[in-house]
Each structure stands twice: as structure tokens, then as C-alpha cells.
Amino acid sequence: MSDSFYDFIIIGGGTAGCVLASRFLERHPSLSVLLIEAGPDVTNHPHVNEPLEGALLHGTDIDWNYLTVPQKHLDGKPRYNCGVKALSGGVVINSGGWMRGDTLDYDEWARAASDDRWTYNSLLPYFRRSEHHFDPSADSAQHGFDGPMHTVSVSASGRHYPLRETILEAWLHLGLDKIDDANNGAPLGIAELVENRRDGLRQLTSTVYPLKGVHVMTNTLVGKILLSHDGQGTIATGVELEDKRRFYVKAAGEVILSAGAYRSPQLLMLSGIGDSEALTQHGIPTQVHLPSVGKNLHDHLILFRYWKLRHPEKGLAMGSPAFTDPAFGRGNPLDWVVTMPVPLEGLKAAIQADEGKAVDGEHSLVKGPRCHLEMNVLYAAFGGEQIGLQIPIDGSSIMTYCMPCLPTSRGTVSLGSTDPAKPPIIDPNYYATEADRFVMREGWRTMSRLMLETHQGKQLVADEVLPAGHQSLASDASDELIDARVIIGAITCYHPASSASMGKVVDGSLKVFGVEGLRIVDASVIPVPIAAHYQAPVFALAEQAVDIILADRK
């Protein structure tokens, strides 16, 4: 029976859960840690190690395979949302982009949390702690060189794509600046892509953060968090599994929820922590009335466009018989990631339309400049099925994307069932605000200028590959025509967050309001959007959480 009691029970063996478990035992080997993961250990899975095979994992048994509710501000259809069901979490499938985001984004996070530990400068030691930077001559104030997660740039990986200089020149023609490092808190500009790959292979969190000494349970679903009440309040005492087995924390032990932006709020609600009215509708007794659980969800939309090459015989893109350098398999087929602001007057007008009041230069989305758009050109063409295209991967086409980084649309995660094996109801409420529409349209227009109006773009592509019933839209296209393309093509970039926001559901120490001995450590606590790919911030979040939690045990 004593084996059922632990110092820490961590629910979710994804990025944050593995970091926590590994670091706890590294720092204090005498601790007893139980890590519970709903999916399998995929260390030996045939498609996991090779980065370019990640797409083959979508829709498989290690994907929760979520569908959102119909998106009324898009085309009224649901959108697929991946959720990894495997030990190591999102790194099992993700594209590997290693982008921290902007200092200003983290300052907004700290402001929302009323806690300066979450500013960029405060998180910087934890970014460094998690990172093994590829360039030993890089700024040691910004980068770590002995962390567990190796990063690498395109050129450092030995990839020399034939379109590298052409695409750079096209971006420069638009007046953007080339920068040396987008992971120093100032990513505005044209930067070389950085990925968390080592020797061209994916790195699993459960491998680079060893779980030696951790009691790991895979293929195990938690049904609810066990709570008790004394005269002082509500206390988390353990967990109950789907099969009704129970595991408990020792005195002064803690339950840590790291199940991600969809499953963490779901499990809180299944445990009786959430909006009492919503819980009552499902027959769940309210343990703690916390109405913000499942609210404030945000996600990054991404929009792809496809382009027919003028000279595919030159071996410019994936699938061409001449696109054969073995190094190309070491990462994503692109060179540059571009981060940029948007015109302020149009942005102010859009925000004013949403908020109903005048917007000045001090507004958080205006003062900066902020990183509103991420864009790039990929030397491949995939995913066209979303807009009814069947584009062969034969080297004849390439693609571009734009991703609005700081969406103001907010959605919800709610219960659809009291069965923990059933998915929650996910409504990201995509494209709901005028600000989001303005930013996406600016991204569209920028990509049109790049591909259709620069000398380099006109020499590179013959025309746009179009969905039926649509025409190619130049940078002066109307909002209405652009929106008609956006609503059919916009999909998730798989960066959901904020559904258990810091400042609303947890405090700055990640403690759930109203419950002793319960914390949340995953992307659900990030209270505001970040111009990042969220794995890098989550590694830093988890690294700081280790320090906070262990300091509280003293």
C-alpha cells in the first residue's frame, strides 16, 4: 500500500510533465514521483525519429484526433486539432520550430499574472537551462550550451537549399531587415530557421530528460483528481484512474496537472473544479467554483498558399528528382522565418471596432512594435486538401504561409461528457475579431507582394495554384475577397493555450486558486498569445516550475 503514495503525482507525460519528473529526481533522488501518461512510449515508433515523417502520425492511435465545433467565423465547418497521446507530448509530432517569441509578449504574460517571474528576462535563465545551442560563439547571455535539448539552424545542419538567396532577396526587397538571431527576445525581421533537432533526428522529451527513478505509467487515463475538505479549505490528495484505481500524495505532496490546453481544463472540470453552473449540468458536484476554467482559449491560425514554379526542372522543391541532397532530410524544407509588425493605423481602427473605444499608442497590441505576423516560404507543397487541391509532391510547386501571432479571438474548452476518455468540446472561436481579420489580411497582402510583385517572386513562380471558384489575389485585393480565401483555408498551427490562465485559474506559482496541493504546468496557463512556437516557452515554463515547486517544499 505504501507504493501508492508519492511526493508528486504528475498527470500528463508530455513536454512539461517529463521535464518536471526528470528534474525533480535529478535534484532530489529520494523523491517519489509518479508520471501518468494516457498514451504509449513511442521511443521505437517507426515514424517518430525522422522529422519529415511527423505528418504520418496525424490521425493515428497516438493522436487524440480532436475536432472543434463548427467555426462560425470561418466557413462553418469544424477544424481538426491534433493532440498527441504519447509519452513526450507534442515533440513527438511537431515540426520542430524553435522560436521563443518577443520580450514584449512575456512582459504581457507577467502583467496578466501580476508576477514578474514570467517576464522574458526572468525566464531567460530557464530558456538557457533547457537549450544546447548550436553555435558555441553565440551570446552566452541569451543562449545555453549544455542543456538537454539540442537546437540547430538550417545552415548548421548542412542544408544548402537552391532557393536560399532568392527568397532572402525577395524578403529584403520588401524592406525587411535580416537579423542574426530570432531567439534573443527581438525576433522582428528575417532570420534563419532554428529547430530542435540533433543529427537530423527528432529528440523526445522523455529521452533528453531521463526518467530514471520515475514511476511511469503509460496507456493510463486519469479520471479525476481526488479532493478532500478540512476546516481550512480544499486539498488535492491524489488521483483516480479511469479504471477506479487510486494513487495518493504524501503529506505535503502535490498533484501537478500537465495534460495540455485541452485535457487539463477537462480534468479540472471532471474533478469538480470549474464553473458551478456548467458542472451542475453534467451532474458533477462543485468542489471549487472557478468560472475561468476552460475560458480564454487562444490558438494560432495558419494559412497556406501554393505556387507553380516556372522552372521545376532545376530541382528547387521536395519531390523533384534533382532535389536529392541527403542533408535535406534533416529538417523542414525552408531557410527563413520572417516576423513582422502590421500597419498601426489600420490595426488601431480594427481594435477600436472590437473594443468600442479609441485606441492610442499605449495599447498593448500597438506599443512596440509587436510581432503580429510570422511568414515563410517552404520548398514543398502539402496540405492543399484543406481547400480541395490535390498537388503532387513532384517538385513542381512550393508553398507559403502566414500565421498571425497575437490573436485576440478567445474560445473555450468545455465538457461534452463525464467520461474522461471522451474529448472535451473545443471551440477556439477562430477569426472572431476585426483585429484578427486585419492582421491576417495584412499577411495575405504581404505574401502577394512577395510572390507576385517582387522581381524575385515573378521570376520564381508562374502562377498561384488556386481552389475552384477563386482567383489569384494581388496585394490590392478587397477585404471581402481575401476573407473568402481565409475562411476556407485557415487551420490551426497546433498552439492552443490559455485555457487555465495564470491570473485567473492559477497564480504566479502555478497553484490552482482555491485548492491546496494542486498546480498546473503546461501551455494552458500561458495567459496571453506569444509570437512563438510554443514548445520553447513550455520548456522554459517547466524549468522555472521546478525551481518554484522545490523552493516551496523547503
N, C-alpha and C positions, 0 to 999 in steps of 0.2 A: 504493500500500500504506500510505503514511503516514496517509491519511484514515481508516484502520481503527483508529487508536489515539486514545484520548481521555483527558482528565483525569478525567472522570466518565462512567460509563455508568449511567443510571437506568432500572430495569426497572419500568414502570408509569407511565402518564401521567395518573393520577388527581389527586386534590387535592394530596397530598403531593409527588408527582413533579413536577407543574407548578410548585409553589411553589419547590422546590429548584432546578430548572433555571433558572427566571426569576431568582431571587435570586443564584445563582452568577454569571450573566453580568452582572447589574446591578452587582455588587460588583467583579468581575474580568473585564472584557470579553475578556481574552486567553485565558481558559479555553476548552477544547474540551469540549462537553457533548453526549452522545448520549442522547436520551429515546426509549424504545421502548414503544409502546402497542399492545396487541392489537387494539383496535377502531379505528373511524374518527374523523375530525374531524367533529363534529356541529354546527359553528357555524351552518350553514344548514339544519339539520333542521327540518321544518315544525312539530314539536310540542315543540321544546326551549325556546323563549323564553318561552312563556306558562306561568306556574306551574301553572294548573289543568289543563293538558293533560299533565302528567307521567304520570298514570295510563295514558295511551295508549301509553306507551313500555315498560311492563312486558310481558314475553313477546315483544318484538320482537328484531331482529337485533343490537341494542345492549345486550341483557340476556343474561348467561350463563345465566339461567333455571335456577338450581340447585334441586334438590330435596334435602331432608335425608333421612336414613334414617328409617324409621318411628319415631315418637316414642312410646316405650312408657309414658311418664308422662302423656301426653295421651291421644288416642283411638286410638293405634296406627297412625296414618296419617302419611305424610311431610308436611312443610311446605315450601311454596315459599319460596325465598330469592333475592331479586334480587341480582345482581352486575353493575354497569354495565361494559360493554365499549365504552368510548369515551374519547377524549381529554377530560380534565377530571374524569372519575370520577363519584363519587356526586352531585355538584351537578347533573348532567345530569337526574336523575330526582327527587331528594329533595324533600320537602315544604317545605324552606326554613327550618324552625325553627332559630333562632339562640339556643342555650342552653348556656352554658359549664358549668354544674354548680356544686357546692358546694366551698368551700375544703377541707372535711374529706375529700372524695373525692380531691383532689390530694395532700393530706398522706398518705393511704394509698398512693397511687401512689409518692410519694417514698420511703416506708418500704419498700415492696416492692422498689424499685430500689436501696435504700441510697444514695440520691443526692438531695440537697436541691434540685438544679436543677429537679426536677419537682413541687415544691410549687406551690400556687396563686400565692403571692406571687412565686416565681421565674419562673413562666410569664406573669405579668401583663404584663410589657413586650411579650411576643410576642402576647398577645391584642390589646393596643393596636396593635401594629405591623400586624396583619392587618386592622384594623377601620376603617371610615369611619362613625362613629356618627351616627345621625340627629339627635341633639339637641345642638347646639353648646353648650348651657348645662349639659350633664351633667358629672358628676365626672370631671375630667381625670386623676385618679389611677387611675381604673378603665377609662376609655374612650379610644380613639384616634379621631382626627378626620381623618387624612389617609392612612389605609391603603387598600389597593385594593378591599376587599370592603365594599360599602355595606350597612348594615342599616337597617331601618325598622320602626316599631311599627304596629299596626293603625290607630290614630288618626292618626299622622303620615302614613300613606299615603292618608288621606282616606276611609277606610271607616267608615261610621256604621251599624252593624247595628241593626235594630229591637229585638233581644233583649239588647243590651249591658247595660242597667241591671238587667233582670230576672234575668239569670244572675249578675251580680255580687251582687245582694241575696240570692239563694239561697245562694251560697257563704258570704257573710258570716253568714247565719243559722246555718250550721254551726260558727261560732266561729272561722273563719279570718280572718287579717288581710290587708288589701290592702297591697301593697308597691309602691314606685315603680320598682324596678329588680331584675330577676331575674338580671342578668348582672354582678353585683358580688361574686360569691362567696358570697352569702347568699340563695338563691332561695326559701326557705320562705315560703309564703303565696300570695296571689292576685296575679298580675302580668299586665300586658298582653303579648300575644304579640309577639315580635320575629322578623323574618325577614330573610334576606339577599337582598333584592330591591332593584332600582333602577328607579324609574319603572314599577313594577309588573311588571318583567321579570326573568327568571332571569339570573344572572351566571355565566358559565362561567369556571372557574379559568384555563383557557388563554388567556382574553381579558383578564381583570383582572390576571393575572400574565403579562405578554407574554413570548412565547418567541422573540423576535427574537435571532438568532445561535445558537440551539439547533438542533442537527441532530435533527429529529423524524421518527421512523419510525412511521407508523400502520399498522393492519391487519397487524401484525407480532408473531408469537408467539415468545417466548424458550423454548428447550427446556431449557437448563440453564446454570448458572454454571460457568465454567471455573476449575479449581483446579490449582495446582501445589504441589509439596512441596520444601522445601530442608531444610537441616540444622536450621533454626530453627522450622519448622512449616509450616502450610498457608496459601497465599496465593491470593486471588481475582485472576485475571489477565484476565478478560473474560467474554463470554457466547457461547453457541452458539444460533443461532436454530433454529426447528423445521425449516427447510429446510437446516440444517447450515452456513450462513454463520457466520463468526466475527468478532467485534469485540473489541478488546483495550484495556486501560487502560495508560497510560504508567507509567513508573517513578514510584512514589508516588501513582499514580492509585487510584481506588476504584470499586467496583461498589456501587450502592445499590439495594436491593430495596424497591419501593413498590407492590407488586401487590395489597395488601389482605389482610384477615384470612383469606381462603380461599386465594388464589393464592400469597401469599408463603411460607407453610409448605409448600405443594405444591412450589414451585420449589426450596426448600431440600432437600427430600427427593429430588427428581429429580436433584439435584446431588450426592447422597451425604452430605448433612448432616442427621442425624436419629438416630432410634433404630436401632442397628445390626441388631437382630433384625428389625424391620419392613422395613428396607431389603433385607435378605437375602431376605426372602420375595418381593420383586419383582426379584431378580437385580441389584440396584444395589450396586456396591462401596461400602463405607463409607469416606468421606473424613474425616469428623469425627463421632464418636459424641456426639450431643447429644439425649438422650432426651426433652427437654421440647418439641421442635419439634412443633407441631400439638396440643399439650395445652393445658389451661387455658382453652379457648374459652368465652367468655360472649356472650350476646346478650340484648337486651331483648325480652320478650314484651309484646304489647299485646292488649287485649280490648275489643271494641266491643259496645255495646248500642244498641238502636233504639227510638224513641219516637214514637207517633202524636200529632200536635198537635191540641189542641182547636179551634183557630181557624186553620186553614191559609189561609183567605181573607185573612188580614191580611198576607200576604207576608213571612212570618218566615224562610223557608228557601229554599235553592237549588232552582230548578225552578219556583217559583211565578211566575205571570205578573206579580205585583206586586213580586217581588224583582229589581228592574231597574236599580238604580244601577250605572252603568258602573264605578265605583270598586271594586265588589265583586269584579271580576276581577283585582284587583292582588295578591291573596294568598289564603290559606286562609280559609274561612268560619267564623271564630271570633274571639272577643275575648280570652279569659282562659286562661292556663295556670296550673294550681294545683299546687303542690308541697307535700307534707306528710309528716310522720312517721307512725308507727303506734304503737299502744299497747305500752308497753315490756314489761309482764309477759307478755303473750301472745307477743311476739317472743322474749323470753328463753327461754320454755318451748319454743318451736319450735327455736331454735338448740341448746338443750340436747338435744333429741331427735335432732338431726343429729350433734352433736359428742360426745355421750355424757358430758358433764361439766357441772358447774354454771356458769352464766353470770352474771357480775357486771356492774356498771355501767361497767367499764372496757373491756368487749368492743368492738371497733371498730365493730360494727353497732349498738351500743346507745348508746355515748357520743356525745353530740352536742347536740341531736337531729340524726339523719341524715335525708337526703331520700330516703325509701323509696318514695314514690308520686308520679307525675305524672298529672294528670287534666284533662280539659276537656270542654266541650260544643261540638259542631260544628253549624252551621246547614245541614246536608245529611245525606243518608243514602246511603252507598255501602259496598260490600264485604260486604253481607249474604249473598252467595252462599256464603261460608265455612260458614255454619250453615243453608244451604238456603233462604234467604229471597230473594225477588225483589221488592225495594222500588223502586217507581218514583221517579225523581228529579223529582217534581212539586210539591215544596214542602209535602207533607203530613206529612213525618216529619223528625226530627232524630236525631242520634246522640251518644253519649258514649263516652269511652274511659278506661281506667286502664292505666298502664304501671308495673309495679314497676321501680324504678331500680337497685337494688343486688342483683341475683340472686346466689345462692350456688351454683346449679347450674353445673356445668362440663362441657364437652363436648370434642370432638376434631375435628381435620381430619386425614385420613389418605389415603394413596394408594389409588386404585382401579385404576390403570393406570400404565404408564410412558410413556404418550402424553400430552404436555403439553396437547394440545387437549381431552382428556377431563377431566371435572370431578373434583375430589377427592371423597372420601367425607366428608360433613358430618354430624356428629351433635352438635347443640347440647345434647342431653340436657335439654330443657326440662322445667321443673316437677318436678325430681327431688328437691328438698329440702323438708322441712317448713317451713323459713323462707320459701321462695318461695311455698309454698301459703298460709301465714298472711298474707303481705303481699298477695297477690292477692285473697284473701277479704276483707281489710280494704278494699281498693279497691272491690270489688263492693258491700260494705255501705255504704260512703260514697256511692257513686253511687245506691244505692237510697234513702238518706236524702235526697239532693239532689232527686231527681226524684219520689219517691213520698211524702215525708214533710214537705218544706218547703211553706209556703203558696205560694211562687212556682212550685215544681215541679208541685204539684197543679193550679194554675190553668193551667199551660202545656200539660201533656200529658194526653191522655185515657187512654192505656194503653201498655204496652210491646208492641212487635212481637216475637213470640216464634217460635222454631223449633218445629217439630212435636214434640209429646210433652212440652213443657216448660211450666212455669207461671212467672208473674212472681214474683220472689223479693224480699221485703222485707229490711230490714236485719237481722232476727232469723232469717233462714233458716239452716238447718243447713249445716255444712261440706260434707256429702255432696251436698246439692242444688246448692250453689254450684259445687263441683268438677265436677258433671255438665255444667254450662254451660261452665265454663272449658275442659275437655278437648276440647270440640268447637269452641270459638270462638277460643282463643288462637292468635295468629300472631306472626311476627317483626315488630319495628319497624325492622328493617334496620340494627341497630347491632352487628354482630359485632366482636369484638376479643379480644385476649389470647392469640392462638394462637402467638405468638412472643414471649412475655412478657419485658419488661425485668426483669432479675434472674435469669432462667432461660435465655433464648436470646440476649439481647443485654445489654450492660452499660449504664450510665447515659449513655454516649456513643454508644449505638446500634450498637456494634460487636458482631458475632456472635462469641460465645465460640469460641475455637479457630481462627479464620480471620482472617488479616490482610487489610485492604483490602476488607472486606465489612461493610456496615451495612444495617439495616432502618429505614425511616422510613415508617410508616403505622400504622393502628389496631391492627395485630397486636401491637405492642409495648406497648400500654397494659395494665398488668398487673392492674388491678382495675376493676370497674364504676364508672361515673361517672353521676351524675344529670344527664345532658346529652343533647343531640342531637349526635352525635359529629363532625359537620363542624367545629364551632367548636374543640374540643380538637385536632383533627388539623391545622387551620391553624396553631394556636399551636405544636404539636409540630414541624411542618415549619419554621416560622420559627426556632425555637430550634436545630433541627438544622443549619440553615445556619450559624449562628454557631459551633456546636461543630465542625463539619466544617472550616470555613475556618480556624478557630483552630488546628486540628491540622496544617494544611498549613504553618504558619509555621515 
